[in-house]
Amino acid sequence: MTEWAFIFWYWWVLALVFLVIEMLVSGFFFLWMAAAGLVTGLFVWAAPSTGAETQVLLFSVLSIAAIIAWKFFVGKKIIKSDHPLLNKRGAQYVGRVFDLYEAIENGQGKIKVDDSIWKVHGEDCDINAKVKITAVRGTVFDVQRVE
């Protein structure tokens, strides 16, 4: 049975492949595997008599350790935004007052917000009434009449 022989630059090519994959997908997962490949290549360059099993074990341990360390670091870091409602479109409208687009009958009606029409729930009102958005439930606003 022939033994596999890994040369140091094999690991560097593998690291480059992982970097390309990281550019195509996001998440920093393959970046750490590329770093492990680079370190394994450096280790094999410094100690060329290292066996293939040891090299694969070193790469595996370094990959797992780097990924776990990254997840641990990211998990502890809370990112604060100056626009916390940026991707919560409906929540951005809470507290604002709008004219009805369609009268509220039997607790249901519609308002026009910018270029879109939203369903609303609230007390019955005629079409000339103004309503204030008090809450968002999915894609429906809870509203109350403003005098």
Beta strands, then each sheet from edge to edge (+ up, - down):
strand 1: 97-105
strand 2: 108-113
strand 3: 116-121
strand 4: 130-137
strand 5: 140-146
sheet 1: 1+ 2- 3+ 5+ 4- 1+
end
